[in-house]
């Protein structure tokens, strides 16, 4: 059953990407008309366009007092051509996966490709983190150490933009436990003691491959005023440790000075997926300062953080015990200071587990600090 659902969702992703060529190395003259592309003097993607650090934690929500569900995440991101050419990069494997869908060199020049990579860790825990026993009616401890590579394909300023992401990682390492215990020690919080019951305890490899398409619905970005708005629609599908299809509607309002396709709060599976760090401003002497928000609906078939994989896990849930339609909403604010940007986003998600203690909604917040070159 799982393999059939995975096939259907991946097929949906193929349809999403059906118009998108998936490689481009040289600059077509028309791309010079797309404002905001991070280009070098030769008209190619810069070697390094910027860096970003993402930090998520439910303790970042004011007065929440929570430490459960998706309890925290950390990601360090590099954007630019180096993300594809570094010895550590999995972009070549991502390209091979993309090319299996028939996107060849005959259409390369129609799209410009941006690259980014991320090294990260995401951590989950039950509500009773101090209980060292086996808790069967709450979500299990889990963590994923991973590397991700993303390609983004852009053809025209307001045309749909396509994206593919490959993540390789390891479930069940001791790093999640060490990080959470360190944070709790530093903050004087209760120490977590149940990590021996985490998903895939001892380590197990995993992966996720995702495809997405985003379209601009409305914008007055070129208006000569102090504030602008953008609204866009996104559709995506993934197969792997999270297998699902989703649709999202998002927007931002305020002082905007980066391309609409560089704003991607909907691209997240708990933590934010890597995205190009775009610092090239469309207009001079404008420092971005805007609020944002959005909603997302997920049709989820499989979640390894709750259902486990092949290795034995003390606590797992079957598909029938989980919700397969999950809603998400977020609000945030972004401020630019010279070539730095700081974003703060609060996210809310409906419950993933149908019954028991684990049947609750999730709330967490994230801070992103980026620097562009």
C-alpha positions in Angstrom: 0.0 0.0 0.0 2.8 2.4 1.0 4.7 1.9 -2.3 1.5 2.5 -4.3 0.8 5.8 -2.5 4.4 6.8 -2.9 4.2 6.2 -6.6 1.1 8.3 -6.9 2.5 11.2 -5.0 5.8 11.1 -7.0 3.7 11.0 -10.2 2.0 14.1 -9.0 5.4 15.7 -8.6 6.3 14.7 -12.2 3.1 16.5 -13.4 4.1 19.6 -11.4 7.5 19.6 -13.0 6.3 18.6 -16.5 7.1 22.0 -18.0 10.5 22.5 -16.3 13.9 21.8 -17.8 16.3 20.9 -15.0 19.7 22.2 -15.9 21.2 25.4 -17.2 24.8 26.5 -17.1 25.1 29.5 -19.5 23.2 32.7 -19.4 20.6 33.2 -22.0 20.4 37.0 -22.8 16.8 37.1 -21.7 17.8 36.3 -18.1 19.6 39.6 -17.8 16.1 41.2 -17.8 15.1 39.3 -14.7 15.8 41.6 -11.7 17.4 40.1 -8.7 19.3 37.2 -10.1 22.7 36.8 -8.3 25.0 37.0 -11.3 28.8 37.4 -11.6 30.5 39.6 -14.2 30.3 36.8 -16.7 26.5 36.5 -16.3 26.6 33.2 -14.5 25.4 32.4 -11.0 27.8 33.7 -8.4 30.2 31.2 -6.8 28.8 32.2 -3.4 25.6 34.3 -3.2 25.2 34.1 0.5 24.8 32.2 3.7 21.9 31.6 6.1 21.4 30.1 9.6 18.0 28.8 10.5 17.1 28.1 14.1 13.7 26.7 15.1 12.4 26.0 18.6 9.0 25.8 20.3 10.6 27.8 23.2 10.9 30.8 20.9 7.1 31.2 21.0 6.5 33.8 23.8 4.9 32.4 27.0 4.4 29.0 25.3 6.3 26.9 28.0 6.2 24.0 25.5 8.9 21.6 24.6 7.3 18.8 22.6 6.4 17.7 19.0 8.8 19.5 16.6 10.9 20.9 19.4 13.8 22.3 17.5 15.9 22.5 14.4 19.2 24.0 13.2 20.3 24.5 9.6 23.4 26.1 8.0 22.9 27.0 4.4 25.2 28.0 1.5 23.8 29.5 -1.7 25.5 29.8 -5.1 27.3 27.7 -7.6 29.6 26.4 -4.9 26.6 24.5 -3.5 26.6 22.4 -6.6 30.4 22.0 -7.1 31.7 21.4 -3.6 33.1 17.9 -2.9 30.4 17.4 -0.3 27.6 18.4 -2.5 24.8 15.9 -3.5 23.7 18.2 -6.3 25.1 15.7 -9.0 22.8 13.0 -7.6 19.9 15.5 -7.5 20.6 16.3 -11.2 20.5 12.6 -12.1 17.1 12.2 -10.3 15.8 15.2 -12.1 17.0 14.0 -15.5 15.2 10.7 -15.1 12.0 12.7 -15.9 13.3 13.5 -19.3 14.6 17.1 -18.9 17.6 17.2 -21.3 20.0 19.6 -22.8 17.6 20.5 -25.6 15.8 22.9 -23.2 18.6 24.0 -21.0 18.8 27.6 -22.2 15.1 28.2 -21.4 15.7 28.2 -17.7 18.3 29.7 -15.3 19.3 27.4 -12.4 20.1 28.6 -8.9 21.7 26.2 -6.3 21.7 26.0 -2.5 22.7 23.4 0.1 22.0 22.9 3.8 23.4 20.9 6.7 20.9 20.5 9.4 19.4 18.7 12.4 15.8 18.4 13.4 14.6 17.1 16.8 11.2 15.8 18.1 10.1 14.8 21.6 7.0 13.8 23.6 5.5 16.1 26.2 6.9 14.2 29.2 10.6 14.6 28.3 11.6 13.6 31.8 9.9 10.2 31.6 12.6 7.6 30.8 10.0 4.9 30.2 8.3 3.8 27.0 5.5 6.2 26.2 3.1 4.6 23.8 0.3 7.3 23.5 2.6 10.2 22.7 4.9 10.9 19.8 8.3 9.3 20.2 11.7 11.0 20.5 13.3 11.4 17.0 16.0 13.3 15.3 17.4 13.6 11.8 20.9 14.7 10.8 20.9 15.6 7.1 22.4 17.3 4.1 20.1 18.8 1.4 20.6 20.3 -2.0 18.1 22.4 -4.0 17.8 23.5 -7.6 15.5 26.4 -8.6 14.6 27.0 -12.2 13.6 30.4 -13.4 12.5 31.4 -16.9 10.9 34.9 -16.8 10.3 37.5 -14.2 6.7 36.5 -13.4 6.6 33.0 -14.9 6.1 29.9 -12.7 9.3 28.8 -10.8 10.2 25.1 -10.3 12.2 23.6 -7.6 13.7 20.2 -6.7 15.3 19.1 -3.4 17.1 16.0 -2.4 17.8 15.3 1.3 20.1 12.5 2.6 20.3 11.9 6.3 20.6 9.6 9.3 17.8 8.9 11.8 18.4 7.9 15.4 21.8 9.4 16.1 22.8 10.5 19.6 23.3 14.1 18.4 19.6 15.0 18.9 19.8 13.9 22.5 23.0 15.8 23.1 21.7 19.1 21.6 18.4 19.0 23.5 20.1 18.2 26.8 22.6 21.0 26.2 19.9 23.6 25.5 17.9 22.5 28.6 21.0 22.6 30.8 21.8 26.1 29.6 18.2 27.3 30.2 17.7 25.5 33.4 14.9 23.4 32.0 14.0 19.8 32.7 16.5 17.3 31.2 15.2 14.9 28.6 15.7 11.2 29.7 13.8 9.1 27.2 16.1 9.2 24.2 16.8 5.4 24.3 13.3 5.0 22.9 13.8 7.3 19.9 12.9 6.3 16.3 15.7 4.1 14.7 17.8 4.4 17.9 21.4 3.7 16.9 21.2 5.2 13.4 19.5 4.4 10.1 19.9 6.1 6.7 17.0 7.9 5.0 16.2 10.2 2.1 13.6 12.5 0.7 13.1 13.8 -2.8 10.7 16.7 -3.4 9.4 18.7 -6.4 7.5 22.0 -6.3 6.0 24.7 -8.5 5.2 28.3 -7.4 3.2 30.9 -9.3 2.7 34.6 -8.7 -1.0 35.4 -8.3 -0.9 39.1 -7.6 1.6 41.9 -7.0 2.1 45.6 -7.1 5.8 45.2 -6.6 6.6 47.8 -9.3 4.3 50.5 -7.9 5.9 53.7 -6.9 4.8 53.7 -3.3 6.3 53.0 0.2 4.7 49.5 0.5 4.0 46.7 -1.8 2.4 43.3 -1.6 2.8 39.8 -3.2 0.5 36.8 -3.2 1.6 33.4 -4.6 0.4 29.8 -4.9 2.6 26.7 -4.5 2.1 23.0 -5.1 4.6 20.3 -4.1 5.0 16.6 -3.7 7.7 14.5 -1.9 8.6 10.8 -1.5 10.9 9.4 1.2 10.9 9.9 5.0 8.0 12.2 4.5 5.7 11.3 1.6 3.0 13.7 0.8 1.4 16.2 -1.6 0.6 19.8 -0.6 -0.8 23.2 -1.7 0.0 26.5 -0.2 -1.1 30.2 -0.4 1.3 32.8 1.0 2.0 36.5 0.8 4.1 39.4 2.1 3.4 43.2 2.6 5.7 46.1 3.3 9.0 47.3 1.9 9.9 44.6 -0.6 13.1 44.7 -2.6 13.8 41.1 -3.6 12.1 38.9 -6.3 8.9 37.1 -5.4 10.4 33.7 -6.1 13.1 34.2 -3.4 10.4 34.4 -0.7 9.7 30.7 0.2 8.2 30.2 3.7 6.0 27.4 2.3 9.1 25.3 1.5 9.3 23.5 4.8 8.9 20.0 6.3 9.1 21.1 9.9 12.4 22.9 9.2 13.0 25.2 6.3 14.3 23.7 3.0 17.4 25.3 1.5 16.6 28.2 -0.8 18.8 30.6 -2.7 20.0 33.6 -0.6 19.0 36.5 -2.9 20.5 39.8 -1.9 20.5 41.6 -5.3 18.0 44.4 -4.8 15.6 45.4 -7.5 15.7 49.1 -6.5 18.5 51.2 -4.9 18.4 52.6 -1.3 15.5 50.4 -0.1 15.9 48.2 3.0 13.4 45.5 3.2 10.9 45.4 6.1 7.8 43.4 5.6 5.3 41.1 7.3 4.3 37.8 5.8 1.8 35.0 6.3 0.3 31.9 4.7 -1.6 28.7 4.9 -0.8 25.1 3.7 -2.8 21.9 3.4 -0.8 18.6 3.3 -2.1 15.2 2.2 0.4 13.0 4.0 0.8 9.3 3.3 3.9 8.5 5.5 6.0 10.1 8.2 9.0 8.2 9.4 9.3 10.4 12.5 6.1 8.8 13.8 5.9 5.5 11.9 9.6 4.5 11.9 11.4 2.8 9.0 13.0 -0.6 8.8 15.0 -0.6 12.0 13.2 -1.5 15.2 11.8 1.4 17.1 10.2 1.1 20.6 7.4 3.5 19.8 5.7 3.8 16.4 2.3 4.6 15.0 0.5 2.9 12.2 -1.0 4.8 9.3 -4.5 4.3 10.6 -3.6 6.0 13.9 -2.4 9.2 12.1 -4.2 12.1 10.4 -3.6 12.2 6.7 -4.9 15.8 6.1 -2.8 18.3 8.0 -3.2 22.1 8.1 -0.5 24.6 8.7 -0.5 28.4 9.1 2.3 30.9 9.7 3.0 34.6 10.3 6.3 36.4 10.3 8.3 39.6 9.9 11.6 40.2 8.0 14.0 43.2 8.5 17.0 44.0 6.3 20.1 45.9 7.7 22.6 46.5 4.9 23.3 43.0 3.5 21.9 41.1 6.4 18.3 39.9 6.8 16.6 38.7 10.0 13.3 36.8 9.9 11.1 35.6 12.7 8.2 33.2 11.8 5.7 31.6 14.1 4.1 28.3 12.8 1.0 26.5 13.8 0.1 22.9 12.6 -2.9 20.8 13.3 -2.5 17.4 15.1 -0.8 14.5 13.4 -1.9 11.8 15.8 -5.6 11.0 16.0 -6.0 9.9 19.7 -4.2 9.9 23.0 -1.8 12.3 24.6 -0.1 13.0 21.3 -3.3 14.2 19.7 -2.5 17.9 19.9 -1.7 20.9 17.7 1.9 22.1 17.3 3.3 25.6 17.7 6.9 26.7 17.2 8.9 29.6 15.9 12.0 30.1 13.9 14.7 32.7 13.4 16.6 33.0 10.1 19.7 35.2 9.8 21.2 35.6 6.3 24.0 37.5 4.6 24.3 38.1 0.9 27.2 39.0 -1.3 
